[in-house]
Amino acid sequence: MAKIAKKENLESHIDYIPNDKLPNQAGVYVLVDIKTSKVYIGGTMNIRKRIANHRSLFKHKKHTNKILQKAYKEGCLCVYVLVTLPIPDKDKVKEVEKYFINAMPVLLPNDVLNKNS
């Protein structure tokens, strides 16, 4: 893996954020290419497991999102939790995820990488 783009991003880099620092519950997260500020927003029933899955796909060069794969290779991919949901409800997770996907272009002028945005 390439060097981390900025030292202050080390704690949130997808390779360096420990699993136990990620919530073991439903919620919405964002993957950020810190070099371009492009974002991918994801909702899941278990944030910890989903980020571990992303991490594995990136490490094995098998992630389907080529822009994120490139950001990972360049050491520029960070993960942040936007919100956790106390009750794991698949419909609620999708609703909150869609809210953030639709709101992100207003909050940030950069591209949202979600294909279904």
N, C-alpha and C positions, 0 to 999 in steps of 0.2 A: 504494500500500500504506500502511496505517496505521503509526503509530509502534510501535517495538518496546516490548513491555510493560515490560521492565526492561533497563537498560543492560547488566548483566552477562550477559544471555542473547544478546547480539549475536553472539558468536562461533559459537554453535550454532544460530542462526536459519537456517531452511532457505534463505533468500535470500542469506545472507552467508557460509555455510560454503563455502569454495572446493572445487571438484570434486577438486583434487589432495589435499585433506585427507581425502577419503573413500576407503575401500579399493576397489581395482579387482579385487575378488574376491567370492566367495560369502559369505553371512552373514545375520545377522538384525539389524534396526535397529528403532528405535522413533521414532515421531513423537509429540511431546508438546505438548498445548495448555497452555502455561505459566500461563494464566489459570485454567483449571478443573482442571488435572492429569489430564485424560482422555488416554488413550494409544491409539495404533494400532501394532500390532506387525506387521512384515513380514519375510518371508524372500525372498531373491533369489539368483540365480546371479551377479549383479554389483551390489553396493551402489551404486557410483558412478552407473551407468546408471539404476538404479531411482529413486534420489533425483532425478536430473536429469529423469526422466519425471514424477515427482510434481510437481516444481517447475514444469515446463511446463504441466501440467494446472491447477495452482493459478493461475498467471499468466493463463491464458486462461479462467479461471472455468469449467472443464470437469471438475473432479474429481468423481467419483461419490459421495464421502463428504462430504455437506453440512456436517457438524459440523467436519471438518477444513478444508473450504473457508472456512467462517466464521472459524475460528481464524487461517487464513492472512491473510484480509482484515483482521482486527483486529491483525495483527502479532504474534501470540502462538504461532506454530508453530515448534518447534525439532526438530532431528533428532539422534539419538545412535545410535552403533553399539553393539549389545549384544555381538556375537561375530562373528568372522570364521572361516571354515572354509578350511583350507589346500588341500583337495581339493574341487573343485566337483562335488558329488553332489546331484542334485535331491531324491532321497529323504531324504538326511541334512538338507538345508536345511529341508524340510517338517517333519521330526521335531523339529528344534531350535526352529523357529518355533512349532510346536504346544506344545512344552514351556513356552516363555515365555508364550504366550497363556494356558495353563492356570495357570501360576504367578503371573501378574501380579495377579489379584484377592487373592491371599494376601499379596503383597509391598506392594501399594498398595490402599487401600480405595476407590479411584475406579474409574469405569467403564472397561472395555476396549472400544474401539470396533470391534473386529473383528466382522464379521457371523457368522463361523463359529466363534466362541469357545465 
